[in-house]
Amino acid sequence: MVGEYAMRKGRVYGTVLVDVETGRPVDLLPDREAETLAAWLGERPGIEVICRDRAPFFAEGARAGVPAALQVADRFHLWRNLGEAAERCVSRHRACLRAPFTLPRQEPVKAPDAADGSTTSPWPTGHRFADRTREKHAIVHALLAQDHSRRAIGRQLRMTHRTVKRLADAAAPEDLFQGQWQNRPTKLDDFKPYLHERWAEGCTNAWTLWEEIKAHGYAGGYGAVRAYLRPFRGSTPTDARPPTPRTVTKWILTHPDTLQENDRLKLKSVLVHCPELEALTRHVRDFAQILTQLQGDRLLEWIAAVRADNLPSMHTFVNGLERDIDAVIAGLTLPWNSGIVEGHASRIKMIKRQMYGRAGFQLLRKRVLLG
């Protein structure tokens, strides 16, 4: 296995070589040049498999040093490269992320009629505590309908078991409306009939209505009027800020079964408004299946499917795969990977810190090989 380590991060890098069978380092090279690696491999013609990342200097060095050896591209680096390409693709469709999104709620409550002075709930729609309770109640019951256990729901939504139990046992969110706000009179009560009347006449500007009732003696603030009138508009509050491209990329790269329910719904809302990102998600999940199930024979078919869609960032990614196609197919077919090399790179970093970064190459090589 061939990998790199940092002598001075961002400036000087070397090459670490690890035995595939024993998992122990066999040598350290002072640089990561193709000629240095080729010379080291040329002295050991019995090497049959070289597992490496996708750096071109490692590919050239392995090809020049041991032409008959099978080169295997590391799956972790393939997945990381795919993630970088997916994030660039999402960034190109940033406008699609601004599409409105709402979490599942119950049907919006209609505006009260002026002739009907009754209230349907002690907490009206538009009250932040009431809306939050209705929202959580709807999500929990939606997950229960999908046969999720209460314990799994608690993990997904990061709720305690007691909170999930209260929400699950309540037939309606109104059953949970208890506390200091229940049936509490407000300064706005005497002015609600006037608001209903003016709304029916076509005045829907909350600021204008607030100034009108202030002239009639209302002493409250504008926020209370705006919150009371919000359900009259027949819309539900939406997320104030759209998700970032990195967040959406994380949702796309996460296995659908482990994605939290809120994130799954948000991703679904984004994909509905952007066919390109929907195609990207499909390609990413197909590649994940190829990678995890070692189905390298499907790679060429997958590349053809990617090229059929208008995804320039993904086209750049598959161009890189095609330049190293034999090693990539081997990496997606054989069980070898460079995980052990990454572990040794971290160990080298620890050894350097123990010596306060003052170790020369020769001393560092001895400590790594003899440790």
Secondary structure, 3 states (H helix, E strand, C coil): CEEEEEEECCCEEEEEEECCCCCCEEEEECCCCHHHHHHHHHCCCCCCEEEECCCHHHHHHHHHHCCCCEEEECHHHHHHHHHHHHHHHHHHCHHHHHCCCCCCCCCCCCCCCCCCCCCCCCCCCCCHHHHHHHHHHHHHHHHHHCCCCHHHHHHHHCCCHHHHHHHHHCCCHHHHCCCCCCCCCCCCHHHHHHHHHHHHCCCCCHHHHHHHHHHCCCCCCHHHHHHHHHHHHCCCCCCCCCCCHHHHHHHHHCCCCCCCHHHHHHHHHHHHCCHHHHHHHHHHHHHHHHHHCCCHHHHHHHHHHHHCCCCHHHHHHHHHHHHCHHHHHHHCCCCCCCHHHHHHHHHHHHHHHHCCCCCCHHHHHHHHHHC
